[in-house]
Amino acid sequence: MAYLNNSTVTVDAILTKKGRELLARGDGSFGITQFALSDDEIDYTLYNTTHPSGSAYYGEAIEAMPLLEAFPDETQIMKYKLVTLPRGTARLPILDLGYAAIVLKQGASLSITPQTLNYLGANQTFEANGYVATVADARLFGNINGVGINTPEADRLNAIQTLGTNVSRTVLGTSINLTATTVNTLFGSNTRLQTTITVIGRDSGARLTIPVTITKVN
């Protein structure tokens, strides 16, 4: 990881770990159909409306901030995506998964139905284009799939399997179904394994990450 020289306009693009995984399969599952923009590096508290040189310099500190060189860990970059919200929006949308943390016994199943709060004038709503959910370690689940969105993209994501491989897995739907692994060897001498699930609203850009714990059944 390094800093880019922000004195010139630079486009620095690389594949994430998930993109590299799909490309390595060589089965046509890698295809760029959408893109997102983010402002992870920007600290907006540096916007100074009391700058002695006037309004033209309010954003001087922000404009002078160094930008990070692209790196492949999708859990550490592109976390704060730019979205377009209706004019006059007073509160940013946030997600409610119904859980602050998830604990599952081996083999147990759970269905998550996210809701978006403060979006399009509603206290809570379900987003029409659904939610993207990413588990950080796919080995901890016997099954992960999204339901409720019937598009080729959703079918492709929900059909991908990563059994036995320590990689993330992403699915798409209005509801996300999880089934904890039944494989005892993953635990070793541990009685529980931990990972995270990150859910992003495809319309609002709202994002939430919560911990997931899988407990061993003797």
C-alpha positions as CSV (number, residue, x, y, z in Angstrom):
1,M,0.0,0.0,0.0
2,A,1.3,3.5,-0.8
3,Y,0.1,7.1,-1.4
4,L,-0.6,8.4,-4.9
5,N,0.7,11.8,-6.1
6,N,-2.4,13.9,-6.1
7,S,-0.9,16.7,-8.1
8,T,-2.0,14.9,-11.3
9,V,-5.1,13.1,-12.3
10,T,-4.5,9.4,-11.8
11,V,-6.7,6.3,-12.3
12,D,-5.4,3.3,-10.3
13,A,-7.4,0.2,-10.8
14,I,-6.8,-3.4,-9.7
15,L,-8.8,-6.5,-9.0
16,T,-10.0,-7.3,-5.5
17,K,-9.4,-10.7,-4.0
18,K,-12.9,-11.8,-5.1
19,G,-12.2,-10.5,-8.6
20,R,-8.9,-12.4,-8.8
21,E,-10.7,-15.5,-7.6
22,L,-13.4,-15.3,-10.3
23,L,-10.8,-14.5,-13.0
24,A,-8.7,-17.5,-11.9
25,R,-11.7,-19.9,-12.5
26,G,-11.6,-19.3,-16.2
27,D,-15.2,-20.3,-16.5
28,G,-16.6,-17.0,-17.7
29,S,-17.9,-16.0,-14.2
30,F,-15.6,-13.0,-14.2
31,G,-17.4,-10.1,-15.9
32,I,-17.5,-6.4,-15.0
33,T,-21.1,-5.2,-15.3
34,Q,-21.1,-2.4,-12.7
35,F,-18.8,-0.1,-10.8
36,A,-18.8,2.0,-7.6
37,L,-17.1,5.1,-6.3
38,S,-16.0,5.7,-2.8
39,D,-14.3,8.4,-0.6
40,D,-12.7,6.2,2.1
41,E,-9.7,8.5,2.5
42,I,-11.6,11.8,2.8
43,D,-12.0,13.4,6.3
44,Y,-14.8,15.9,5.8
45,T,-14.2,17.4,9.3
46,L,-11.3,19.2,7.7
47,Y,-13.7,21.4,5.7
48,N,-13.0,24.8,7.3
49,T,-15.6,27.5,7.0
50,T,-13.5,29.9,9.1
51,H,-10.5,29.8,6.8
52,P,-8.9,33.3,7.0
53,S,-8.5,33.4,3.2
54,G,-12.2,33.1,2.4
55,S,-14.6,30.5,0.9
56,A,-12.3,29.5,-1.9
57,Y,-10.1,27.9,0.7
58,Y,-12.7,26.1,2.8
59,G,-11.8,22.7,1.3
60,E,-8.0,23.4,0.9
61,A,-7.0,20.7,3.5
62,I,-9.3,18.1,1.9
63,E,-8.0,18.8,-1.6
64,A,-4.4,18.4,-0.4
65,M,-5.0,15.0,1.3
66,P,-3.0,12.1,-0.1
67,L,-4.9,9.4,-1.8
68,L,-4.3,5.7,-1.2
69,E,-3.0,3.5,-3.9
70,A,-5.4,0.7,-4.8
71,F,-5.0,-2.6,-2.9
72,P,-6.9,-5.9,-3.2
73,D,-8.5,-6.3,0.3
74,E,-12.2,-5.5,-0.3
75,T,-12.8,-5.5,3.5
76,Q,-10.5,-2.5,3.9
77,I,-11.2,-0.4,0.9
78,M,-14.4,0.9,-0.9
79,K,-16.2,0.7,2.5
80,Y,-17.9,4.1,2.1
81,K,-19.4,4.2,-1.4
82,L,-20.8,7.3,-3.0
83,V,-24.6,7.3,-3.6
84,T,-27.1,9.7,-4.9
85,L,-30.0,10.6,-2.5
86,P,-33.0,12.9,-3.1
87,R,-32.4,16.6,-2.5
88,G,-33.3,17.6,1.0
89,T,-32.3,14.3,2.6
90,A,-31.8,15.0,6.2
91,R,-30.6,11.6,7.5
92,L,-28.5,9.0,5.8
93,P,-30.0,5.5,5.2
94,I,-28.9,2.8,7.6
95,L,-29.5,-0.9,7.7
96,D,-31.3,-3.0,10.2
97,L,-30.6,-6.7,10.1
98,G,-32.5,-7.6,13.2
99,Y,-29.3,-8.7,14.9
100,A,-26.3,-6.9,16.5
101,A,-24.4,-10.2,16.3
102,I,-25.2,-13.8,15.1
103,V,-24.4,-17.0,17.0
104,L,-25.2,-20.3,15.3
105,K,-24.6,-23.9,16.4
106,Q,-23.1,-26.3,13.9
107,G,-25.7,-27.2,11.2
108,A,-28.2,-24.5,12.4
109,S,-29.8,-22.2,9.8
110,L,-30.9,-18.6,9.9
111,S,-32.6,-16.3,7.4
112,I,-31.7,-12.6,7.5
113,T,-34.2,-10.1,5.9
114,P,-32.5,-6.6,6.0
115,Q,-34.5,-3.4,6.1
116,T,-33.3,0.1,5.2
117,L,-34.1,2.9,7.6
118,N,-34.4,6.6,6.7
119,Y,-34.6,5.9,2.9
120,L,-36.9,7.6,0.3
121,G,-38.9,9.3,3.0
122,A,-39.8,6.0,4.8
123,N,-38.9,5.1,8.4
124,Q,-38.1,1.6,7.1
125,T,-38.3,-0.1,3.7
126,F,-37.1,-3.0,1.7
127,E,-34.9,-2.1,-1.2
128,A,-36.2,-3.1,-4.6
129,N,-32.9,-4.2,-6.0
130,G,-32.1,-6.2,-2.8
131,Y,-29.0,-6.5,-0.7
132,V,-25.5,-7.8,-1.3
133,A,-24.1,-9.9,1.6
134,T,-20.5,-11.0,2.0
135,V,-19.2,-13.4,4.6
136,A,-15.5,-13.1,5.3
137,D,-14.8,-16.8,5.6
138,A,-17.0,-19.1,3.5
139,R,-15.7,-22.3,5.2
140,L,-17.8,-21.6,8.2
141,F,-21.0,-22.2,6.3
142,G,-22.4,-25.3,4.7
143,N,-24.7,-23.1,2.7
144,I,-25.0,-19.3,1.9
145,N,-27.5,-18.1,-0.6
146,G,-29.7,-15.1,-1.4
147,V,-33.4,-15.3,-2.4
148,G,-35.9,-12.8,-3.8
149,I,-33.9,-11.3,-6.7
150,N,-34.3,-13.1,-10.0
151,T,-31.6,-11.8,-12.3
152,P,-28.7,-13.4,-14.1
153,E,-26.3,-11.6,-11.7
154,A,-28.1,-13.0,-8.7
155,D,-28.2,-16.5,-10.1
156,R,-24.5,-16.4,-10.8
157,L,-23.5,-15.1,-7.3
158,N,-25.9,-17.5,-5.5
159,A,-24.6,-20.5,-7.4
160,I,-20.9,-20.0,-6.7
161,Q,-19.4,-22.4,-4.1
162,T,-16.2,-22.0,-2.2
163,L,-16.2,-25.2,-0.1
164,G,-13.0,-25.8,1.8
165,T,-11.4,-22.5,0.8
166,N,-10.6,-19.7,3.1
167,V,-12.1,-16.9,1.0
168,S,-15.1,-14.6,1.2
169,R,-18.3,-15.3,-0.5
170,T,-20.9,-12.8,-1.8
171,V,-24.6,-13.5,-2.4
172,L,-27.5,-11.3,-3.5
173,G,-31.1,-11.2,-2.5
174,T,-33.9,-9.6,-0.5
175,S,-33.2,-12.3,2.2
176,I,-30.0,-14.1,3.0
177,N,-30.0,-17.7,4.2
178,L,-27.1,-19.0,6.3
179,T,-26.4,-22.6,7.4
180,A,-23.5,-23.2,9.7
181,T,-20.9,-25.8,8.8
182,T,-21.1,-29.4,10.1
183,V,-17.3,-30.0,9.6
184,N,-15.7,-30.6,12.9
185,T,-12.1,-30.5,11.7
186,L,-12.4,-26.8,11.1
187,F,-12.6,-26.2,14.8
188,G,-9.4,-28.0,15.9
189,S,-9.1,-27.4,19.6
190,N,-11.5,-24.4,19.5
191,T,-15.1,-24.6,20.5
192,R,-16.2,-21.6,18.4
193,L,-15.1,-19.9,15.1
194,Q,-15.7,-16.3,14.2
195,T,-16.2,-14.3,11.0
196,T,-18.2,-11.3,9.9
197,I,-21.0,-10.7,7.5
198,T,-21.3,-7.4,5.6
199,V,-24.6,-6.3,4.1
200,I,-24.9,-3.5,1.6
201,G,-28.2,-2.0,0.2
202,R,-27.9,-1.9,-3.6
203,D,-30.1,1.2,-3.9
204,S,-29.2,3.2,-0.8
205,G,-25.5,2.2,-0.4
206,A,-26.1,1.7,3.3
207,R,-23.7,-0.7,4.8
208,L,-23.5,-2.8,8.0
209,T,-21.0,-5.3,9.3
210,I,-21.8,-7.6,12.3
211,P,-19.9,-10.5,13.9
212,V,-20.9,-14.1,13.3
213,T,-19.9,-16.9,15.7
214,I,-20.3,-20.7,14.9
215,T,-20.2,-22.9,18.0
216,K,-19.1,-26.5,18.0
217,V,-21.6,-29.3,18.8
218,N,-20.0,-32.2,20.6
